[in-house]
Amino acid sequence: MQRISGWVAAAVIVTIVFGTVYLTLQQIGRRAVNDAPVAALAAQIQQLDADPATGPRLELTKDSGTFLIVYGDDNKPVFTTVTLHGEVPDLPAGVLDTARTAGTDAVTWQPEPDLRMAVVARHAARRVVVAGQSLTPFENSDRWTQLILATGWVISMMVLGAAYAVMVFFPNGKRPDSSNPTVPGRGA
């Protein structure tokens, strides 16, 4: 019983270590996805009083780059660099309200199925400036992280299992002596 409880404890510890490493990497990556929108946000806030440049708007897709939307007091878009099916996408009012009361809000926004965006909203000059980018590149790299860590975990469990098997089959570290085999039916 002592052997199995030691093996279970080792398996739990290895699982916790791999889980903690994954969660840490996932959180670092997810927070890093906000870096580009925050930089774009800061640049736009500095130009709030200037007339927004008109130009081509990019379509919001899994591959679209950083985008900006500036909302007025009435939660209506004043300026945007992005459209969704030709229309300015509507960010949930709760995000805009939180940005107005708390100063900023960072969320994952899903305007439609399979389209997830990292969005940062900040209140400035009676407007809410929203910057975002697609989460698809991050989620693709996160799948690789999951695969690598899962492989490491499986290999660790196999090593622990092999060590446990050795302890069970060779309890005192002794291997059966093959030089002096006993013949069944004869006394030794």
Residue pairs with C-beta under 8 A, 6 or more apart in sequence:
3 164
3 167
3 168
4 164
7 160
7 161
7 163
7 164
10 160
11 157
11 160
14 153
14 156
14 157
14 160
15 153
18 149
18 152
18 153
18 156
21 149
22 145
22 146
22 149
25 145
26 142
26 145
29 138
29 141
29 142
29 145
30 118
30 138
32 138
33 118
33 133
33 135
33 138
34 106
34 118
34 120
36 66
36 131
36 133
37 66
37 118
37 119
37 120
37 131
37 132
37 133
38 120
38 131
39 66
40 66
40 67
40 68
40 131
41 68
41 120
41 122
41 129
41 130
41 131
44 68
44 70
44 129
44 131
45 122
45 124
45 125
45 129
48 70
48 124
48 125
48 127
48 129
49 125
52 70
52 78
52 79
55 81
57 80
57 81
57 82
57 83
58 64
58 65
58 67
58 81
58 82
58 83
59 82
59 83
59 84
59 85
60 67
60 82
60 83
60 84
60 89
60 111
60 115
60 117
61 115
61 134
62 114
62 115
62 134
62 136
63 134
63 136
64 82
64 133
64 134
65 133
66 131
66 132
66 133
67 80
67 81
67 82
67 131
67 132
67 133
68 79
68 80
68 81
68 82
68 129
68 130
68 131
69 77
69 79
69 80
69 81
69 82
69 88
69 89
69 91
69 129
69 130
70 77
70 78
70 79
70 80
70 127
70 128
70 129
70 130
71 77
71 78
71 91
71 96
71 127
71 128
71 129
71 130
72 78
72 126
72 127
73 126
73 127
75 93
75 96
75 128
77 88
78 127
80 88
82 88
82 89
83 89
84 111
84 112
89 111
90 111
91 109
91 119
91 121
91 130
92 109
95 105
95 107
95 109
95 119
95 121
95 130
96 121
96 128
96 130
98 105
98 121
99 105
99 121
99 122
99 123
99 128
99 130
100 123
100 128
103 122
103 123
104 120
104 121
104 122
104 123
105 120
105 121
106 118
106 119
106 120
106 121
107 119
107 121
108 116
108 117
108 118
108 119
108 135
109 116
109 117
109 118
109 119
109 132
110 116
110 117
111 117
115 134
116 134
116 135
116 136
116 139
117 132
117 133
117 134
117 135
118 132
118 133
118 134
118 135
118 138
119 130
119 131
119 132
120 130
120 131
120 132
121 128
121 129
121 130
122 128
122 129
182 188
